[in-house]
Amino acid sequence: MKCESKKHVTCLIAGIVMLVAYILYTHSNAPELDDLKGWAVLIFVIIAASIAAKIVIRLIFRIVFSVKIAEESEERTRKLIDLKAAKVAHMISVFGLPIMLIALALGASVVGSLHLLLLVFLVAVMGEDILKVLWNERGIKYADKY
């Protein structure tokens, strides 16, 4: 497995760990259903912790695997894969707000709608890492469809 793929698999595992931590925390210490400020703070803390975890993982990989890439074409390919995966992730995340608004219109609770929005963003982020792993291992020709 390539170094880039290992980095993205590690980020994917960190995302799953953050999701499990969020679920476990909300089952034991969840704010009241009508306390939107409490839910907003909780979701903001989880998002900030996820971003911090990704930054730390990327720094560790930069330090541990500080091998210079010999060919410039490999660097261009990696950047192209990153851009294509980010494009797919943005396309997925764009659907989060309309899905949340539809859920609210159909009578879902505000907290449930926030969780739905968080789930869409989580799927987008994890999908991006999965696509990066697949395309780094198989090559860019599989990414040309997107």
Secondary structure, DSSP 4 states (H G I P E B T S, - for coil): --HHHHHHHHHHHHHHHHHHHHHHHHHHHPPPTT-HHHHHHHHHHHHHHHHHHHHHHHHHHHHHT-PPPS-HHHHHHHHHHHHHHHHHHHHHHHTHHHHHHHHHHTT--HHHHHHHHHHHHHHHHHHHHHHHHHHHHH-GGGGTT-
